[in-house]
Amino acid sequence: MSQQEPTIQRVAIIGTGVIGASWAAYFLARGMYVAASDPASDAEAELHRLVQSFWPALQQQGLAPEASLEKLRFAGSIADAVADADFIQENGPERLDIKHRIVAEIEASTRNDVIIASSSSGLLMSDMQQGAKHPERIVLGHPFNPPHLIPLVEVVAGKQTSSETVARTMAFYTAIGKKPIHIRAEVKGHVANRLQAALWKEACYLVDQGVVSVADLDVAISHGPGLRWALLGPFLNLHFSGGVGGIGHTLEHLGPPIEEWWADLGHAPLNEATRKKIEQGVNEELSSYDDADLKAKRDQLLITLLEAKKAVGKLP
């Protein structure tokens, strides 16, 4: 652990769906004790199944010396899960009424200084922390799926979140091997999901207009810019595209055509016809593959890429 957060040894997971279970596996792999709670009747069995399925990938990436599956405990209630927690990762449904109820239950049973980080993918933190007794310690800690593999975590303060909470949250995620970014203003979908949504919008439009097939569009990304995006972000890639002139040269000479492309981007409403066209395209693309095998290969390649990025040294 970092010097900033030496006491975080016990983490509570509230909500143990795929995201919550993935978080639980990651915290366990970093040597922490994890207490998890979820009201679903099959939640305990499903949590253990998911964590077990994630464990080989975490082993391949390297476990902390204290890592153990024996440190996972399924709690019978939120109060039980958070009673001894040093950090809380909330993963409940994307509904404000449920979030408010969960926060109230957490605050009734935990220390006042314990950070409550929410994995919410779209709700604004300012809305979530309304009515809380200690809103200053509630912050967004949005992972990129799946959290046990992808390093990114988006940290966003609400209007009542303290700067100390943001700093502690950033330090904690950094200390356990994550790549947190501080998003300085609240926007729907945060940052990474908005960037994805922009790409999805044009992808759906191009398929809907018959410009390209679903399969070929996937190739256009996975064997084209997606390879570079996995190494450096869009601004740095533009910078290196400019040669000795860097980003300034790129923006000066490619700026006008880029603005023309922006103006020509389309919109295809996701009505039934568009949805069926995309679904049919995906089914055709997958017709010669086994889904489970393809996902396993994807995860293996992701682990290999993460290991390669570590091996070459620090990257932005």
C-alpha positions as CSV (number, residue, x, y, z in Angstrom):
1,M,0.0,0.0,0.0
2,S,1.0,3.6,-0.4
3,Q,2.2,5.8,2.5
4,Q,-0.9,8.0,1.9
5,E,-3.3,5.1,2.7
6,P,-1.5,2.7,5.0
7,T,-4.7,1.5,6.8
8,I,-6.7,0.3,3.7
9,Q,-6.6,-3.5,4.2
10,R,-10.3,-4.3,4.2
11,V,-12.6,-3.4,1.3
12,A,-16.3,-3.7,1.2
13,I,-18.0,-4.5,-2.1
14,I,-21.7,-3.5,-2.3
15,G,-23.3,-5.2,-5.3
16,T,-21.7,-8.3,-6.7
17,G,-22.7,-8.5,-10.3
18,V,-20.0,-8.8,-13.0
19,I,-18.5,-5.4,-12.1
20,G,-18.6,-5.9,-8.3
21,A,-17.2,-9.5,-8.6
22,S,-14.4,-8.2,-10.9
23,W,-13.5,-5.5,-8.3
24,A,-13.6,-8.1,-5.5
25,A,-11.2,-10.4,-7.4
26,Y,-8.8,-7.5,-8.0
27,F,-8.8,-6.4,-4.4
28,L,-8.2,-10.0,-3.3
29,A,-5.3,-10.2,-5.8
30,R,-3.8,-7.2,-4.2
31,G,-3.8,-9.0,-0.8
32,M,-6.8,-7.3,0.8
33,Y,-9.7,-8.7,2.8
34,V,-13.0,-8.3,0.9
35,A,-16.5,-8.4,2.4
36,A,-19.2,-8.4,-0.2
37,S,-23.0,-7.9,-0.1
38,D,-25.8,-8.3,-2.6
39,P,-29.5,-9.0,-2.0
40,A,-29.9,-11.5,-4.9
41,S,-30.8,-15.0,-3.8
42,D,-27.9,-16.6,-5.8
43,A,-25.4,-13.8,-5.2
44,E,-23.0,-15.7,-2.9
45,A,-22.6,-18.7,-5.2
46,E,-22.4,-16.5,-8.3
47,L,-19.8,-14.2,-6.7
48,H,-17.5,-17.2,-5.8
49,R,-18.0,-18.6,-9.3
50,L,-17.0,-15.3,-11.0
51,V,-14.0,-14.6,-8.7
52,Q,-12.8,-18.2,-9.4
53,S,-13.1,-17.6,-13.1
54,F,-11.2,-14.3,-12.9
55,W,-8.4,-15.7,-10.7
56,P,-6.2,-17.4,-13.4
57,A,-5.8,-14.1,-15.3
58,L,-4.9,-12.3,-12.1
59,Q,-2.4,-15.1,-11.2
60,Q,-0.8,-14.6,-14.6
61,Q,-0.4,-10.9,-14.0
62,G,1.1,-11.5,-10.6
63,L,-0.5,-11.7,-7.2
64,A,0.5,-9.8,-4.1
65,P,2.3,-12.0,-1.5
66,E,-0.7,-11.8,0.8
67,A,-3.3,-12.5,-1.9
68,S,-5.8,-15.3,-1.1
69,L,-9.2,-16.4,-2.1
70,E,-9.8,-17.2,1.6
71,K,-9.9,-13.5,2.3
72,L,-13.3,-13.2,0.5
73,R,-16.4,-13.2,2.8
74,F,-20.0,-12.9,1.7
75,A,-21.8,-10.7,4.2
76,G,-25.5,-11.1,5.0
77,S,-26.2,-7.3,4.8
78,I,-24.7,-4.0,3.8
79,A,-24.2,-3.2,7.5
80,D,-22.2,-6.4,8.0
81,A,-20.1,-5.8,4.9
82,V,-19.1,-2.3,5.7
83,A,-18.7,-2.5,9.5
84,D,-14.9,-3.0,9.4
85,A,-14.2,-1.6,6.0
86,D,-11.4,0.8,5.2
87,F,-12.7,1.5,1.7
88,I,-16.1,0.9,0.1
89,Q,-16.7,0.2,-3.6
90,E,-20.4,0.5,-4.5
91,N,-21.7,-1.2,-7.6
92,G,-25.5,-1.1,-7.2
93,P,-28.1,-0.6,-10.0
94,E,-28.1,2.6,-12.0
95,R,-31.0,4.2,-10.2
96,L,-30.8,7.2,-7.9
97,D,-33.4,5.9,-5.5
98,I,-31.4,2.7,-5.0
99,K,-28.1,4.6,-4.7
100,H,-29.6,6.8,-2.0
101,R,-30.8,3.8,-0.1
102,I,-27.5,2.1,-0.3
103,V,-25.6,5.2,0.8
104,A,-27.9,5.6,3.8
105,E,-27.4,2.0,4.8
106,I,-23.6,2.3,4.4
107,E,-23.4,5.5,6.5
108,A,-25.4,3.9,9.3
109,S,-22.7,1.3,9.8
110,T,-19.3,2.6,8.8
111,R,-16.8,5.1,10.2
112,N,-17.3,8.7,9.0
113,D,-13.9,8.9,7.4
114,V,-14.2,5.8,5.1
115,I,-14.4,6.7,1.4
116,I,-17.5,5.5,-0.5
117,A,-16.5,5.1,-4.2
118,S,-19.2,4.4,-6.7
119,S,-18.7,2.4,-9.9
120,S,-21.7,4.2,-11.5
121,S,-21.2,4.5,-15.3
122,G,-23.6,7.3,-15.9
123,L,-25.1,8.9,-12.8
124,L,-23.7,12.2,-11.6
125,M,-22.0,12.1,-8.2
126,S,-23.7,15.4,-7.1
127,D,-27.0,13.6,-7.5
128,M,-25.9,10.5,-5.8
129,Q,-24.6,12.2,-2.7
130,Q,-27.7,14.3,-2.0
131,G,-29.1,13.6,1.4
132,A,-25.9,11.9,2.7
133,K,-24.7,12.6,6.2
134,H,-21.1,12.9,5.0
135,P,-21.3,13.7,1.3
136,E,-17.7,14.9,1.4
137,R,-16.4,11.3,1.5
138,I,-18.5,10.1,-1.5
139,V,-16.8,10.0,-4.9
140,L,-17.0,8.4,-8.2
141,G,-14.6,5.6,-8.8
142,H,-15.7,4.3,-12.2
143,P,-13.8,1.4,-13.6
144,F,-13.5,0.3,-17.2
145,N,-14.9,-3.2,-17.7
146,P,-13.5,-5.7,-16.6
147,P,-12.0,-4.0,-13.6
148,H,-9.7,-7.0,-12.8
149,L,-7.9,-6.5,-16.1
150,I,-8.4,-2.9,-17.3
151,P,-6.3,-0.4,-15.3
152,L,-8.4,2.8,-16.0
153,V,-10.5,4.3,-13.1
154,E,-12.3,7.6,-13.6
155,V,-12.4,9.6,-10.4
156,V,-15.0,12.4,-10.2
157,A,-16.0,14.6,-7.3
158,G,-19.5,15.7,-6.7
159,K,-20.4,19.2,-5.6
160,Q,-19.9,18.2,-2.0
161,T,-16.9,15.9,-2.3
162,S,-13.8,17.2,-0.5
163,S,-10.5,17.6,-2.3
164,E,-9.0,15.4,0.4
165,T,-11.3,12.6,-0.6
166,V,-10.3,12.9,-4.3
167,A,-6.6,12.9,-3.4
168,R,-7.0,9.9,-1.1
169,T,-9.0,8.0,-3.7
170,M,-6.4,8.7,-6.5
171,A,-3.6,7.6,-4.2
172,F,-5.4,4.4,-3.2
173,Y,-6.1,3.3,-6.8
174,T,-2.6,4.2,-7.8
175,A,-1.1,2.2,-5.0
176,I,-3.0,-0.9,-6.0
177,G,-1.8,-0.8,-9.6
178,K,-4.7,1.1,-11.2
179,K,-4.4,4.0,-13.6
180,P,-6.8,6.6,-12.2
181,I,-7.6,9.9,-14.0
182,H,-9.1,12.9,-12.3
183,I,-12.1,14.2,-14.2
184,R,-12.5,17.8,-13.3
185,A,-16.2,18.4,-14.2
186,E,-19.3,16.2,-14.0
187,V,-20.7,15.1,-17.4
188,K,-23.1,12.3,-18.3
189,G,-21.2,9.1,-19.0
190,H,-17.9,10.6,-17.7
191,V,-15.1,10.5,-20.2
192,A,-14.2,7.0,-21.5
193,N,-17.9,6.1,-22.1
194,R,-18.5,9.4,-24.0
195,L,-15.5,8.7,-26.2
196,Q,-16.9,5.2,-26.9
197,A,-20.3,6.6,-27.5
198,A,-19.0,8.9,-30.2
199,L,-17.3,6.0,-32.0
200,W,-20.4,3.8,-31.6
201,K,-22.6,6.6,-33.1
202,E,-20.7,6.8,-36.3
203,A,-20.2,3.0,-36.5
204,C,-23.9,2.5,-36.3
205,Y,-24.5,5.2,-38.9
206,L,-22.0,3.7,-41.4
207,V,-23.5,0.2,-41.0
208,D,-27.0,1.6,-41.3
209,Q,-26.1,3.5,-44.5
210,G,-24.5,0.4,-46.0
211,V,-21.1,2.0,-46.2
212,V,-19.4,-1.0,-44.5
213,S,-20.4,-4.3,-43.0
214,V,-20.3,-4.9,-39.2
215,A,-17.4,-7.3,-39.6
216,D,-15.3,-4.9,-41.7
217,L,-16.0,-2.0,-39.4
218,D,-14.7,-4.1,-36.5
219,V,-11.6,-4.8,-38.6
220,A,-11.2,-1.1,-39.3
221,I,-10.8,-0.5,-35.6
222,S,-9.1,-3.6,-34.3
223,H,-6.5,-3.8,-37.1
224,G,-6.2,0.0,-37.5
225,P,-6.4,2.9,-35.1
226,G,-7.3,0.6,-32.2
227,L,-3.8,-0.8,-32.2
228,R,-2.3,2.7,-31.8
229,W,-5.0,3.8,-29.3
230,A,-4.0,0.8,-27.1
231,L,-0.5,2.3,-26.8
232,L,-1.0,6.1,-26.8
233,G,-4.0,8.3,-26.6
234,P,-5.5,10.2,-29.5
235,F,-3.7,13.5,-28.9
236,L,-0.3,11.9,-28.7
237,N,-1.0,9.9,-31.8
238,L,-1.9,13.1,-33.6
239,H,1.3,14.6,-32.2
240,F,3.5,11.9,-33.7
241,S,1.6,12.1,-37.0
242,G,2.9,15.6,-37.4
243,G,6.6,14.7,-37.6
244,V,9.0,17.3,-36.4
245,G,6.2,19.8,-36.3
246,G,4.3,17.7,-33.8
247,I,0.7,18.4,-32.8
248,G,0.9,22.0,-34.0
249,H,1.7,20.9,-37.6
250,T,-1.0,18.2,-37.5
251,L,-3.7,20.6,-36.4
252,E,-2.7,23.3,-38.8
253,H,-2.7,21.0,-41.9
254,L,-5.3,18.4,-41.0
255,G,-7.6,20.7,-39.0
256,P,-9.7,21.8,-42.0
257,P,-10.3,18.3,-43.4
258,I,-11.0,17.0,-39.9
259,E,-13.6,19.7,-39.4
260,E,-15.2,18.7,-42.7
261,W,-15.3,15.1,-41.5
262,W,-16.9,16.2,-38.2
263,A,-19.6,18.1,-40.1
264,D,-20.3,15.0,-42.2
265,L,-20.7,12.6,-39.3
266,G,-24.1,11.0,-39.3
267,H,-26.7,9.7,-36.9
268,A,-28.7,6.5,-37.1
269,P,-31.4,6.2,-34.5
270,L,-31.3,2.8,-32.8
271,N,-34.8,1.8,-34.0
272,E,-35.8,-1.8,-34.6
273,A,-34.5,-1.9,-38.2
274,T,-31.1,-0.6,-37.3
275,R,-30.8,-2.9,-34.3
276,K,-31.7,-5.9,-36.4
277,K,-29.1,-5.0,-39.0
278,I,-26.4,-4.7,-36.4
279,E,-27.4,-7.9,-34.6
280,Q,-27.5,-9.8,-37.9
281,G,-24.0,-8.4,-38.8
282,V,-22.6,-9.5,-35.4
283,N,-24.1,-13.0,-35.7
284,E,-22.6,-13.3,-39.2
285,E,-19.2,-12.1,-37.9
286,L,-19.2,-14.7,-35.1
287,S,-20.5,-17.6,-37.2
288,S,-17.1,-19.2,-37.5
289,Y,-16.0,-18.6,-33.9
290,D,-16.9,-20.0,-30.5
291,D,-17.8,-17.1,-28.2
292,A,-16.1,-18.4,-25.1
293,D,-12.9,-19.2,-27.0
294,L,-12.9,-15.8,-28.6
295,K,-13.3,-14.0,-25.3
296,A,-10.6,-16.1,-23.8
297,K,-8.2,-15.2,-26.6
298,R,-9.2,-11.5,-26.2
299,D,-8.4,-11.6,-22.5
300,Q,-5.1,-13.4,-23.1
301,L,-4.1,-10.8,-25.6
302,L,-5.1,-8.1,-23.2
303,I,-2.9,-9.5,-20.5
304,T,0.0,-9.9,-22.9
305,L,-0.4,-6.3,-24.0
306,L,-0.5,-5.1,-20.4
307,E,2.6,-7.1,-19.6
308,A,4.4,-5.6,-22.7
309,K,3.5,-2.1,-21.7
310,K,5.0,-2.6,-18.3
311,A,8.1,-4.1,-19.8
312,V,8.9,-1.1,-22.0
313,G,8.7,1.2,-19.1
314,K,6.5,4.2,-18.2
315,L,4.0,5.4,-20.9
316,P,1.6,8.3,-20.6
